[in-house]
Amino acid sequence: MAQVVNVKREIGDLDFAGSRGSGEIVRKKIKPLLDKGEEVTLDFVGIKGITQSFADEIFGIFVRAFGVDYIKGRLLIVNANDSIRKVINFVVSYSKQRSA
């Protein structure tokens, strides 16, 4: 069963995830779980939008450091609106081109 991380709760109950600092908080919460091979569900319920900086701090760093397979199938996204998904997809795509 996947561990669920509520993004809104982790970033101080804000409805917009706009800073690298917020992304770092979420990344540091989920990395130990991913390192143990666990699935993690990022729940974006109540989040209206995110910045590229926020997404890069989580998805971009993982993809550039470990490759897309590190998160593929193990980092699940739920309750994300279309604009959030577009930002995440852009960051993952951009980061895949720059991964080792």
MOPAC internal coordinates of N, CA, C and O (Angstrom, degrees):
PM7 1SCF
backbone

  N    0.0000 0     0.00 0     0.00 0    0    0    0
  C    1.4632 1     0.00 0     0.00 0    1    0    0
  C    1.5266 1   109.80 1     0.00 0    2    1    0
  O    1.2310 1   121.09 1   -45.07 1    3    2    1
  N    1.3038 1   115.52 1   134.93 1    3    2    1
  C    1.4643 1   120.95 1  -176.59 1    5    3    2
  C    1.5293 1   111.15 1   -72.77 1    6    5    3
  O    1.2310 1   121.69 1   -36.96 1    7    6    5
  N    1.3166 1   114.37 1   143.04 1    7    6    5
  C    1.4586 1   120.79 1   171.12 1    9    7    6
  C    1.5278 1   107.27 1   -75.84 1   10    9    7
  O    1.2310 1   119.79 1   -46.05 1   11   10    9
  N    1.3227 1   118.00 1   133.95 1   11   10    9
  C    1.4567 1   121.59 1  -179.45 1   13   11   10
  C    1.5255 1   108.99 1  -102.36 1   14   13   11
  O    1.2310 1   121.11 1   -52.14 1   15   14   13
  N    1.3304 1   115.48 1   127.86 1   15   14   13
  C    1.4583 1   121.85 1   175.96 1   17   15   14
  C    1.5241 1   107.23 1  -114.71 1   18   17   15
  O    1.2310 1   120.92 1   -63.98 1   19   18   17
  N    1.3249 1   115.84 1   116.02 1   19   18   17
  C    1.4579 1   121.85 1   179.01 1   21   19   18
  C    1.5298 1   107.98 1   -83.62 1   22   21   19
  O    1.2310 1   120.77 1   -71.20 1   23   22   21
  N    1.3281 1   116.13 1   108.80 1   23   22   21
  C    1.4649 1   121.15 1  -174.88 1   25   23   22
  C    1.5259 1   110.82 1   -60.03 1   26   25   23
  O    1.2310 1   120.30 1   135.08 1   27   26   25
  N    1.3146 1   117.03 1   -44.92 1   27   26   25
  C    1.4664 1   120.59 1  -177.30 1   29   27   26
  C    1.5278 1   110.93 1   -58.84 1   30   29   27
  O    1.2310 1   120.48 1   135.73 1   31   30   29
  N    1.3104 1   116.68 1   -44.27 1   31   30   29
  C    1.4626 1   120.49 1   179.52 1   33   31   30
  C    1.5339 1   110.81 1   -64.17 1   34   33   31
  O    1.2310 1   120.63 1   138.52 1   35   34   33
  N    1.3260 1   116.39 1   -41.48 1   35   34   33
  C    1.4626 1   120.71 1  -176.97 1   37   35   34
  C    1.5285 1   112.82 1   -66.35 1   38   37   35
  O    1.2310 1   120.27 1   149.78 1   39   38   37
  N    1.3358 1   117.08 1   -30.22 1   39   38   37
  C    1.4710 1   119.18 1  -176.27 1   41   39   38
  C    1.5207 1   112.42 1   -99.39 1   42   41   39
  O    1.2310 1   120.37 1  -159.81 1   43   42   41
  N    1.3181 1   116.89 1    20.19 1   43   42   41
  C    1.4568 1   119.78 1   173.94 1   45   43   42
  C    1.5140 1   114.19 1    87.14 1   46   45   43
  O    1.2310 1   120.20 1  -150.95 1   47   46   45
  N    1.3247 1   117.21 1    29.05 1   47   46   45
  C    1.4600 1   123.45 1   175.79 1   49   47   46
  C    1.5326 1   113.80 1    65.25 1   50   49   47
  O    1.2310 1   120.59 1  -154.53 1   51   50   49
  N    1.3282 1   116.49 1    25.47 1   51   50   49
  C    1.4674 1   120.88 1   174.90 1   53   51   50
  C    1.5240 1   109.03 1   -82.33 1   54   53   51
  O    1.2310 1   120.37 1   -22.94 1   55   54   53
  N    1.3380 1   116.90 1   157.06 1   55   54   53
  C    1.4636 1   119.07 1   178.44 1   57   55   54
  C    1.5263 1   112.27 1  -101.68 1   58   57   55
  O    1.2310 1   120.74 1  -175.65 1   59   58   57
  N    1.3388 1   116.19 1     4.35 1   59   58   57
  C    1.4630 1   121.47 1   176.93 1   61   59   58
  C    1.5221 1   108.25 1  -136.36 1   62   61   59
  O    1.2310 1   120.53 1   -55.36 1   63   62   61
  N    1.3265 1   116.58 1   124.64 1   63   62   61
  C    1.4636 1   121.62 1   179.61 1   65   63   62
  C    1.5158 1   107.85 1   -96.47 1   66   65   63
  O    1.2310 1   120.99 1   -83.01 1   67   66   65
  N    1.3233 1   115.71 1    96.99 1   67   66   65
  C    1.4472 1   118.85 1  -169.88 1   69   67   66
  C    1.5092 1   117.62 1  -114.76 1   70   69   67
  O    1.2310 1   119.27 1   178.30 1   71   70   69
  N    1.3093 1   118.99 1    -1.70 1   71   70   69
  C    1.4673 1   117.76 1  -174.70 1   73   71   70
  C    1.5207 1   112.38 1  -124.80 1   74   73   71
  O    1.2310 1   121.68 1   -24.45 1   75   74   73
  N    1.3236 1   114.38 1   155.55 1   75   74   73
  C    1.4607 1   120.61 1   173.42 1   77   75   74
  C    1.5176 1   110.60 1   -60.96 1   78   77   75
  O    1.2310 1   120.76 1   142.95 1   79   78   77
  N    1.3241 1   116.15 1   -37.05 1   79   78   77
  C    1.4624 1   120.24 1   179.60 1   81   79   78
  C    1.5188 1   112.03 1   -59.16 1   82   81   79
  O    1.2310 1   120.66 1   138.27 1   83   82   81
  N    1.3289 1   116.34 1   -41.73 1   83   82   81
  C    1.4669 1   120.37 1   177.36 1   85   83   82
  C    1.5240 1   110.74 1   -64.64 1   86   85   83
  O    1.2310 1   120.90 1   138.55 1   87   86   85
  N    1.3144 1   115.89 1   -41.45 1   87   86   85
  C    1.4653 1   119.75 1   178.07 1   89   87   86
  C    1.5156 1   111.80 1   -64.00 1   90   89   87
  O    1.2310 1   120.75 1   142.25 1   91   90   89
  N    1.3240 1   116.17 1   -37.75 1   91   90   89
  C    1.4622 1   120.51 1   179.25 1   93   91   90
  C    1.5315 1   110.78 1   -63.87 1   94   93   91
  O    1.2310 1   120.40 1   140.09 1   95   94   93
  N    1.3226 1   116.83 1   -39.91 1   95   94   93
  C    1.4676 1   120.97 1   177.62 1   97   95   94
  C    1.5271 1   110.09 1   -58.24 1   98   97   95
  O    1.2310 1   120.92 1   132.69 1   99   98   97
  N    1.3296 1   115.86 1   -47.31 1   99   98   97
  C    1.4626 1   120.35 1  -178.89 1  101   99   98
  C    1.5255 1   110.32 1   -66.46 1  102  101   99
  O    1.2310 1   120.12 1   136.02 1  103  102  101
  N    1.3358 1   117.38 1   -43.98 1  103  102  101
  C    1.4734 1   120.69 1  -179.13 1  105  103  102
  C    1.5200 1   111.06 1   -60.38 1  106  105  103
  O    1.2310 1   120.32 1   136.02 1  107  106  105
  N    1.3239 1   116.98 1   -43.98 1  107  106  105
  C    1.4682 1   119.94 1  -178.83 1  109  107  106
  C    1.5318 1   111.68 1   -67.11 1  110  109  107
  O    1.2310 1   120.54 1   154.92 1  111  110  109
  N    1.3170 1   116.58 1   -25.08 1  111  110  109
  C    1.4615 1   120.83 1   177.43 1  113  111  110
  C    1.5317 1   110.99 1   -75.07 1  114  113  111
  O    1.2310 1   120.29 1   140.95 1  115  114  113
  N    1.3376 1   117.05 1   -39.05 1  115  114  113
  C    1.4564 1   119.17 1  -173.37 1  117  115  114
  C    1.5304 1   114.40 1   -93.19 1  118  117  115
  O    1.2310 1   119.29 1   157.48 1  119  118  117
  N    1.3225 1   118.96 1   -22.52 1  119  118  117
  C    1.4686 1   120.07 1  -176.41 1  121  119  118
  C    1.5236 1   113.13 1   -58.84 1  122  121  119
  O    1.2310 1   118.91 1   133.66 1  123  122  121
  N    1.3427 1   119.68 1   -46.34 1  123  122  121
  C    1.4741 1   118.23 1   179.30 1  125  123  122
  C    1.5336 1   112.41 1   -60.49 1  126  125  123
  O    1.2310 1   120.43 1   146.99 1  127  126  125
  N    1.3174 1   116.79 1   -33.01 1  127  126  125
  C    1.4610 1   120.29 1   178.72 1  129  127  126
  C    1.5270 1   110.79 1   -68.62 1  130  129  127
  O    1.2310 1   120.63 1   134.50 1  131  130  129
  N    1.3360 1   116.41 1   -45.50 1  131  130  129
  C    1.4620 1   120.66 1   178.09 1  133  131  130
  C    1.5250 1   110.88 1   -64.02 1  134  133  131
  O    1.2310 1   120.54 1   141.41 1  135  134  133
  N    1.3368 1   116.58 1   -38.59 1  135  134  133
  C    1.4609 1   120.24 1   179.43 1  137  135  134
  C    1.5269 1   111.98 1   -62.30 1  138  137  135
  O    1.2310 1   120.63 1   151.09 1  139  138  137
  N    1.3400 1   116.39 1   -28.91 1  139  138  137
  C    1.4662 1   120.83 1   177.73 1  141  139  138
  C    1.5264 1   111.76 1   -84.22 1  142  141  139
  O    1.2310 1   120.48 1  -179.35 1  143  142  141
  N    1.3358 1   116.69 1     0.65 1  143  142  141
  C    1.4555 1   120.55 1   179.15 1  145  143  142
  C    1.5145 1   114.08 1    85.27 1  146  145  143
  O    1.2310 1   120.28 1  -169.43 1  147  146  145
  N    1.3207 1   117.07 1    10.57 1  147  146  145
  C    1.4586 1   120.38 1  -179.28 1  149  147  146
  C    1.5253 1   110.61 1   -81.82 1  150  149  147
  O    1.2310 1   121.31 1   -26.30 1  151  150  149
  N    1.3269 1   115.10 1   153.70 1  151  150  149
  C    1.4605 1   120.23 1   171.05 1  153  151  150
  C    1.5210 1   108.08 1   -83.45 1  154  153  151
  O    1.2310 1   121.21 1   -36.40 1  155  154  153
  N    1.3134 1   115.29 1   143.60 1  155  154  153
  C    1.4564 1   121.22 1   178.15 1  157  155  154
  C    1.5226 1   108.45 1  -126.45 1  158  157  155
  O    1.2310 1   120.92 1   -48.57 1  159  158  157
  N    1.3287 1   115.85 1   131.43 1  159  158  157
  C    1.4533 1   121.43 1   174.68 1  161  159  158
  C    1.5146 1   108.32 1  -105.17 1  162  161  159
  O    1.2310 1   120.84 1   -61.24 1  163  162  161
  N    1.3300 1   116.01 1   118.76 1  163  162  161
  C    1.4615 1   121.26 1   173.97 1  165  163  162
  C    1.5151 1   107.33 1   -89.67 1  166  165  163
  O    1.2310 1   120.48 1   -64.94 1  167  166  165
  N    1.3098 1   116.69 1   115.06 1  167  166  165
  C    1.4529 1   122.16 1  -177.80 1  169  167  166
  C    1.5318 1   109.17 1   -99.39 1  170  169  167
  O    1.2310 1   121.09 1   -65.64 1  171  170  169
  N    1.3243 1   115.52 1   114.36 1  171  170  169
  C    1.4610 1   121.27 1  -177.87 1  173  171  170
  C    1.5235 1   112.26 1   -96.04 1  174  173  171
  O    1.2310 1   119.73 1  -159.41 1  175  174  173
  N    1.3202 1   118.13 1    20.59 1  175  174  173
  C    1.4584 1   120.93 1   179.69 1  177  175  174
  C    1.5286 1   109.70 1   -57.05 1  178  177  175
  O    1.2310 1   120.82 1   -48.49 1  179  178  177
  N    1.3398 1   116.03 1   131.51 1  179  178  177
  C    1.4570 1   121.09 1   179.54 1  181  179  178
  C    1.5156 1   115.08 1    82.91 1  182  181  179
  O    1.2310 1   119.76 1   178.64 1  183  182  181
  N    1.3306 1   118.06 1    -1.36 1  183  182  181
  C    1.4669 1   121.83 1   178.28 1  185  183  182
  C    1.5241 1   108.29 1   -97.72 1  186  185  183
  O    1.2310 1   120.93 1   -56.47 1  187  186  185
  N    1.3323 1   115.83 1   123.53 1  187  186  185
  C    1.4698 1   120.67 1  -178.50 1  189  187  186
  C    1.5219 1   112.65 1   -85.41 1  190  189  187
  O    1.2310 1   120.62 1   149.88 1  191  190  189
  N    1.3318 1   116.42 1   -30.12 1  191  190  189
  C    1.4553 1   119.00 1  -177.76 1  193  191  190
  C    1.5156 1   111.57 1  -167.29 1  194  193  191
  O    1.2310 1   121.69 1   -15.43 1  195  194  193
  N    1.3448 1   114.37 1   164.57 1  195  194  193
  C    1.4620 1   121.64 1   177.13 1  197  195  194
  C    1.5216 1   108.53 1  -137.94 1  198  197  195
  O    1.2310 1   120.75 1   -21.27 1  199  198  197
  N    1.3096 1   116.17 1   158.73 1  199  198  197
  C    1.4601 1   120.89 1   175.03 1  201  199  198
  C    1.5231 1   109.59 1   -96.18 1  202  201  199
  O    1.2310 1   121.02 1   -15.30 1  203  202  201
  N    1.3274 1   115.65 1   164.70 1  203  202  201
  C    1.4592 1   120.34 1   174.00 1  205  203  202
  C    1.5232 1   110.27 1   -61.51 1  206  205  203
  O    1.2310 1   120.31 1   144.11 1  207  206  205
  N    1.3223 1   117.02 1   -35.89 1  207  206  205
  C    1.4660 1   120.24 1   179.62 1  209  207  206
  C    1.5213 1   111.29 1   -61.37 1  210  209  207
  O    1.2310 1   120.39 1   135.44 1  211  210  209
  N    1.3257 1   116.86 1   -44.56 1  211  210  209
  C    1.4605 1   121.07 1   177.63 1  213  211  210
  C    1.5236 1   110.03 1   -60.56 1  214  213  211
  O    1.2310 1   120.50 1   129.49 1  215  214  213
  N    1.3293 1   116.65 1   -50.51 1  215  214  213
  C    1.4641 1   121.02 1  -178.44 1  217  215  214
  C    1.5260 1   111.34 1   -62.76 1  218  217  215
  O    1.2310 1   120.23 1   140.75 1  219  218  217
  N    1.3238 1   117.17 1   -39.25 1  219  218  217
  C    1.4630 1   120.36 1  -179.45 1  221  219  218
  C    1.5216 1   111.13 1   -64.77 1  222  221  219
  O    1.2310 1   120.42 1   143.47 1  223  222  221
  N    1.3018 1   116.80 1   -36.53 1  223  222  221
  C    1.4643 1   120.88 1  -178.50 1  225  223  222
  C    1.5259 1   111.19 1   -63.56 1  226  225  223
  O    1.2310 1   120.24 1   153.70 1  227  226  225
  N    1.3110 1   117.15 1   -26.30 1  227  226  225
  C    1.4645 1   120.81 1   177.48 1  229  227  226
  C    1.5305 1   109.28 1   -99.99 1  230  229  227
  O    1.2310 1   120.95 1   107.68 1  231  230  229
  N    1.3042 1   115.79 1   -72.32 1  231  230  229
  C    1.4613 1   121.71 1  -171.06 1  233  231  230
  C    1.5230 1   112.78 1   -70.11 1  234  233  231
  O    1.2310 1   120.52 1   135.26 1  235  234  233
  N    1.3279 1   116.62 1   -44.74 1  235  234  233
  C    1.4587 1   119.95 1  -178.10 1  237  235  234
  C    1.5096 1   112.39 1   -62.39 1  238  237  235
  O    1.2310 1   120.40 1   134.34 1  239  238  237
  N    1.3096 1   116.84 1   -45.66 1  239  238  237
  C    1.4653 1   120.57 1  -178.93 1  241  239  238
  C    1.5262 1   110.31 1   -63.51 1  242  241  239
  O    1.2310 1   119.97 1   135.58 1  243  242  241
  N    1.3321 1   117.66 1   -44.42 1  243  242  241
  C    1.4654 1   119.93 1   178.68 1  245  243  242
  C    1.5172 1   111.47 1   -61.19 1  246  245  243
  O    1.2310 1   120.18 1   134.06 1  247  246  245
  N    1.3364 1   117.26 1   -45.94 1  247  246  245
  C    1.4636 1   120.66 1  -176.74 1  249  247  246
  C    1.5202 1   110.73 1   -66.66 1  250  249  247
  O    1.2310 1   119.72 1   135.47 1  251  250  249
  N    1.3284 1   118.14 1   -44.53 1  251  250  249
  C    1.4734 1   119.97 1  -179.53 1  253  251  250
  C    1.5226 1   112.00 1   -67.62 1  254  253  251
  O    1.2310 1   119.88 1   144.38 1  255  254  253
  N    1.3232 1   117.84 1   -35.62 1  255  254  253
  C    1.4620 1   120.71 1  -176.85 1  257  255  254
  C    1.5254 1   113.15 1   -81.79 1  258  257  255
  O    1.2310 1   120.42 1   141.72 1  259  258  257
  N    1.3358 1   116.80 1   -38.28 1  259  258  257
  C    1.4604 1   119.73 1  -170.33 1  261  259  258
  C    1.5217 1   114.27 1  -123.26 1  262  261  259
  O    1.2310 1   120.08 1   173.87 1  263  262  261
  N    1.3267 1   117.45 1    -6.13 1  263  262  261
  C    1.4589 1   120.88 1  -176.61 1  265  263  262
  C    1.5196 1   110.94 1    88.76 1  266  265  263
  O    1.2310 1   120.78 1   -19.53 1  267  266  265
  N    1.2995 1   116.11 1   160.47 1  267  266  265
  C    1.4634 1   121.01 1  -174.98 1  269  267  266
  C    1.5282 1   111.76 1   -67.12 1  270  269  267
  O    1.2310 1   119.94 1   153.88 1  271  270  269
  N    1.3352 1   117.72 1   -26.12 1  271  270  269
  C    1.4641 1   119.74 1  -179.60 1  273  271  270
  C    1.5284 1   112.06 1   -65.27 1  274  273  271
  O    1.2310 1   120.00 1   157.89 1  275  274  273
  N    1.3228 1   117.61 1   -22.11 1  275  274  273
  C    1.4649 1   121.33 1   178.77 1  277  275  274
  C    1.5253 1   111.10 1   -60.39 1  278  277  275
  O    1.2310 1   120.45 1   143.36 1  279  278  277
  N    1.3481 1   116.74 1   -36.64 1  279  278  277
  C    1.4632 1   119.73 1  -177.74 1  281  279  278
  C    1.5276 1   112.63 1  -106.41 1  282  281  279
  O    1.2310 1   120.12 1   161.45 1  283  282  281
  N    1.3125 1   117.38 1   -18.55 1  283  282  281
  C    1.4647 1   120.51 1  -175.68 1  285  283  282
  C    1.5302 1   110.45 1   -62.84 1  286  285  283
  O    1.2310 1   121.51 1   -57.02 1  287  286  285
  N    1.3270 1   114.72 1   122.98 1  287  286  285
  C    1.4422 1   120.22 1   178.49 1  289  287  286
  C    1.5200 1   115.13 1    79.01 1  290  289  287
  O    1.2310 1   120.02 1   171.97 1  291  290  289
  N    1.3255 1   117.57 1    -8.03 1  291  290  289
  C    1.4693 1   120.66 1  -178.94 1  293  291  290
  C    1.5159 1   112.59 1  -117.63 1  294  293  291
  O    1.2310 1   120.17 1   161.36 1  295  294  293
  N    1.3280 1   117.27 1   -18.64 1  295  294  293
  C    1.4597 1   121.48 1   177.52 1  297  295  294
  C    1.5241 1   106.73 1  -114.18 1  298  297  295
  O    1.2310 1   121.13 1   -78.16 1  299  298  297
  N    1.3133 1   115.44 1   101.84 1  299  298  297
  C    1.4604 1   121.72 1  -174.53 1  301  299  298
  C    1.5268 1   109.79 1   -99.48 1  302  301  299
  O    1.2310 1   120.93 1   -32.61 1  303  302  301
  N    1.3167 1   115.83 1   147.39 1  303  302  301
  C    1.4623 1   121.53 1  -177.84 1  305  303  302
  C    1.5211 1   108.34 1  -120.55 1  306  305  303
  O    1.2310 1   120.87 1   -53.54 1  307  306  305
  N    1.3303 1   115.94 1   126.46 1  307  306  305
  C    1.4559 1   120.28 1   176.96 1  309  307  306
  C    1.5194 1   110.04 1  -128.97 1  310  309  307
  O    1.2310 1   121.18 1   -23.98 1  311  310  309
  N    1.3257 1   115.34 1   156.02 1  311  310  309
  C    1.4678 1   123.60 1   177.82 1  313  311  310
  C    1.5180 1   113.69 1    57.52 1  314  313  311
  O    1.2310 1   120.63 1  -149.07 1  315  314  313
  N    1.3363 1   116.39 1    30.93 1  315  314  313
  C    1.4656 1   120.81 1   176.58 1  317  315  314
  C    1.5273 1   108.47 1   -99.34 1  318  317  315
  O    1.2310 1   120.54 1   -49.51 1  319  318  317
  N    1.3284 1   116.57 1   130.49 1  319  318  317
  C    1.4601 1   119.59 1   178.19 1  321  319  318
  C    1.5324 1   110.45 1   -74.73 1  322  321  319
  O    1.2310 1   120.79 1    -4.75 1  323  322  321
  N    1.3220 1   116.10 1   175.25 1  323  322  321
  C    1.4653 1   120.43 1  -175.95 1  325  323  322
  C    1.5234 1   112.45 1   -60.14 1  326  325  323
  O    1.2310 1   119.90 1   139.95 1  327  326  325
  N    1.3269 1   117.79 1   -40.05 1  327  326  325
  C    1.4663 1   118.98 1  -177.93 1  329  327  326
  C    1.5234 1   111.13 1   -67.42 1  330  329  327
  O    1.2310 1   119.96 1   143.24 1  331  330  329
  N    1.3298 1   117.68 1   -36.76 1  331  330  329
  C    1.4672 1   120.57 1   176.81 1  333  331  330
  C    1.5226 1   109.86 1   -64.88 1  334  333  331
  O    1.2310 1   120.55 1   134.75 1  335  334  333
  N    1.3171 1   116.55 1   -45.25 1  335  334  333
  C    1.4661 1   120.52 1   179.98 1  337  335  334
  C    1.5310 1   111.47 1   -62.40 1  338  337  335
  O    1.2310 1   120.29 1   141.49 1  339  338  337
  N    1.3261 1   117.06 1   -38.51 1  339  338  337
  C    1.4688 1   120.54 1   178.86 1  341  339  338
  C    1.5276 1   110.85 1   -63.45 1  342  341  339
  O    1.2310 1   120.23 1   137.11 1  343  342  341
  N    1.3255 1   117.16 1   -42.89 1  343  342  341
  C    1.4686 1   120.48 1   179.60 1  345  343  342
  C    1.5266 1   109.93 1   -63.87 1  346  345  343
  O    1.2310 1   120.38 1   134.07 1  347  346  345
  N    1.3325 1   116.87 1   -45.93 1  347  346  345
  C    1.4713 1   120.38 1   179.70 1  349  347  346
  C    1.5236 1   110.39 1   -61.54 1  350  349  347
  O    1.2310 1   119.99 1   133.71 1  351  350  349
  N    1.3234 1   117.62 1   -46.29 1  351  350  349
  C    1.4684 1   121.14 1   179.93 1  353  351  350
  C    1.5191 1   111.55 1   -61.16 1  354  353  351
  O    1.2310 1   120.26 1   139.31 1  355  354  353
  N    1.3387 1   117.11 1   -40.69 1  355  354  353
  C    1.4597 1   120.51 1   178.47 1  357  355  354
  C    1.5290 1   110.55 1   -62.26 1  358  357  355
  O    1.2310 1   120.63 1   133.39 1  359  358  357
  N    1.3238 1   116.39 1   -46.61 1  359  358  357
  C    1.4641 1   120.75 1  -177.93 1  361  359  358
  C    1.5284 1   110.78 1   -64.40 1  362  361  359
  O    1.2310 1   120.03 1   138.11 1  363  362  361
  N    1.3307 1   117.54 1   -41.89 1  363  362  361
  C    1.4637 1   120.18 1   179.08 1  365  363  362
  C    1.5292 1   110.07 1   -64.29 1  366  365  363
  O    1.2310 1   120.44 1   135.12 1  367  366  365
  N    1.3261 1   116.76 1   -44.88 1  367  366  365
  C    1.4541 1   121.10 1   179.92 1  369  367  366
  C    1.5329 1   111.35 1   -60.89 1  370  369  367
  O    1.2310 1   120.94 1   132.67 1  371  370  369
  N    1.3269 1   115.81 1   -47.33 1  371  370  369
  C    1.4583 1   121.93 1   179.11 1  373  371  370
  C    1.5348 1   110.52 1   -60.74 1  374  373  371
  O    1.2310 1   121.14 1   136.59 1  375  374  373
  N    1.3239 1   115.43 1   -43.41 1  375  374  373
  C    1.4596 1   120.28 1  -175.82 1  377  375  374
  C    1.5220 1   112.25 1   -72.19 1  378  377  375
  O    1.2310 1   119.65 1   148.07 1  379  378  377
  N    1.3405 1   118.28 1   -31.93 1  379  378  377
  C    1.4672 1   121.12 1   177.44 1  381  379  378
  C    1.5190 1   110.20 1   -60.05 1  382  381  379
  O    1.2310 1   120.59 1   143.86 1  383  382  381
  N    1.3227 1   116.48 1   -36.14 1  383  382  381
  C    1.4660 1   120.67 1  -179.55 1  385  383  382
  C    1.5244 1   111.11 1   -69.39 1  386  385  383
  O    1.2310 1   120.28 1   159.69 1  387  386  385
  N    1.3135 1   117.07 1   -20.31 1  387  386  385
  C    1.4612 1   121.20 1  -176.55 1  389  387  386
  C    1.5252 1   113.58 1  -111.44 1  390  389  387
  O    1.2310 1   120.61 1  -171.83 1  391  390  389
  N    1.3287 1   116.43 1     8.17 1  391  390  389
  C    1.4673 1   118.96 1  -178.76 1  393  391  390
  C    1.5276 1   110.40 1   -81.40 1  394  393  391
  O    1.2310 1   122.17 1   -20.03 1  395  394  393
  N    1.3078 1   113.45 1   159.97 1  395  394  393
  C    1.4803 1   119.29 1  -177.25 1  397  395  394
  C    1.5136 1   111.53 1   -71.40 1  398  397  395
  O    1.2310 1   120.10 1   180.00 1  399  398  397

